[in-house]
């Protein structure tokens, strides 16, 4: 049995905990959090402490499960702050997800139930893929990106580092979602989305700069 701590006791962290419960070989010790909830229980699991407490557990694996459309860069910031080597991070794939033999998933990433990676998909480190996502042939999802529930990516799509693709979005084959971009829920993306911009609608169009980003 390998010991595991989930950083983040919000929605994604709690969903990941349920995925871990369905996997053999892991003993989930609890959550780590920045907020002052140490000692409290979340879904029956204790909040063990903050980042330093986790870093001081040398034999424990970690997965960082934070980020929302309001602050989807938090996962990358936490990973950088922890400064841990890749082998300290777990990769969690729900048993009800299907990952093709030709696909690869990096350390610290989470793939939740009913997701499909069809052929030669590359998923980077610390990526969050929510339930019921379809990732088709030759797609590349770079580090720290988030793919929300129900997203459908056509073939040869590239989601650049730190981007967020909102729930139910459809992305046409061959499209690139730029680094740090935010695609709104239900968007229909027919062309490339530049880095650091918010796009939404059907067809998707530019709305404004992404949160905490300035105009070029």
N, C-alpha and C positions, 0 to 999 in steps of 0.2 A: 504493500500500500504506500502510495506517495502522498505526502501532506500538501495541501493547497490552501491558499488564502486568496480571496477575491477582493481587490481594491475597488470600492464603490458599492454601497448598499442601496442604490436606487433601482430603477426598473430593470436596466440591463444586467446589473449585478445579481439581482434576484432571479431573473430568467436564467442566467448562466448557472446559478446555484442549482436550479432544477435540472439543467442539462447534466451537471456533474453528478447529481444523485442517480441519474440513469446510466452512468458509465461505470464500468468496473475499474478497480485499481486506484481510485482516488479516495482520500479521506479529507473532506472539506472541514477545515478548522473554524472558519468563520470569515467575517468581513474585516477589512481595514478601511478607515474613513478619515478624512480631514476634519470633519465637524465633530463637536464634542459629544459623541454618542458612545464613547467607550464604556463597555459593560452592559449596554443594552442588547436586547435580542431583536433580530430582524428575521421574520419567518423561521423562528426557532434557532437561529444561529447567532453567536455572539459577535459584537463589534470589538475587535481585539486591540485596536489602537490606530495610530497614524503611520505615515510613511517610514519613519525611523524604526518603529517597532517591527515593521515587516522586513526592512533591510537587515535587521539584526537577527533574523531567523534563517541561518545559512542553509539549512536542509529543506526549507519550505519553498515550493514553487508558488508563483504568483501569476494572476491574470488581472489586467487593469480593465475595468468595466464601467467607465464613465463616458459622458458625452450626450448632448441633446442638441436639437437645432439651435438653441440659444447659446450653447458653448461647446461646440463640437471639437474644439481644439484641446479640451482638457486632458484627454487621454495621452496625447503626445507630450504635453507639459509634464504630466506626472511621470511618464516613463523616463523623460530626460532628467527630471529631478532625482528619481531613484538611482539612476546610473548603474543599473545591474546588468550583468552579462546576459546574452540571449538564453543561455541554458538555465537561467533562473525562472524563465517564463514557461507556463503551460500552454498548450494548444488544445482548445476544447471544441470538439465536434459532436453535436448531439447524435445519438444513434439513429434517429429518424431522418437525418440528413443523408444525402447521397453524394459522395465525392468520387469522381472517376479516377481510375488508376493513373491516368496521365496528368492529373491536376496536383498542385502543390499548395500547401498552406504554411505560412511562416509562424514563428514563435509568438506567443501572446495573443493570437487571434482566436475569435469565437465564431462558430458557425452553428446557428440554431436550427430547430426542427423544420422538416419539410423543405429545406433548401436543397437545390440541385446544382452541382458543378459538372457540366456535361463532358467537356473534353479539352485537355491542355489549358486549363485555367490556372493562372498564377495569382495567388493571394499573398500579400506581403505580411509584415509583422504588425501586430497590434491592430488588426482589422476587426471590425464588428459587422457581422452579417446576420440580420434578424430573420425571423421565421418566414417561410413561404417565398423565398427569393429564388429566381432562376438566373443562373450565370452560365452563359453559353460559350461555345468553342472559342478558344484563343483570347478570352478576356483577360485583362490584367488589372488587378485592384492593388494599388500601392499602399505602402505603410500608413497606418493611422486613419485610413478611410473608414467611413460608415455607410453601410447599405441597409436602409430601413426595410421594414416588413413589406412583402408583396412586390418588390421591385423586379422588373424584367430587363435584363441587359441583352441586347442583340450580340451577334458574334463580333469578335475583334474590337470590342469596346475597351477603352483604357480609362480607369478612374484614378486620377493622380493623387499624390500623397495628401492626406488630410481633408479630402473632399467629403461632402455629405450628400447622399442621394436619398430624398425623402420617400416616405411610404407610398407604394403604388405607382411610382414613376416608371415610365417606359422609355428606354433609351435605344435609339436606332443603331443598327450595326455600323461599326467603324468610327463611332463618335468618341471624342475625348472629352472627359470632364476635367477641367483644369484644377491644379493644386489649390486646396482651400476653398473651392467653390461650393455653393449650396444650391441644390436642385430641390424645388418645393414638392410637396406631396401631390401625387396625381399628375405631375408634369409629363408632357410628351416631348421628348428631346430629340430633335431631328438634325441638329448640327452641333458643332463643337461649342462647349461652354468655356469661356476664358477663365484663367485663374482668378480667384478672389472675388467672384461675382455671384449674386443671387439671381437665379433664373427660375421662372415658374410659368404655369399656364399650358394651354394646348392650342397650337404648338408653343413650346417654351420660349420665353423672351426675357431679356435682361430687365431686372427691376431696380437694382441698386448694388453698391459694394457689399460684400459679405461682412458679417459682424466683425468689428475690431480691425477692419482693413480699410486702407485709404485708396482713393482714386489713383490710378497710375499717372 
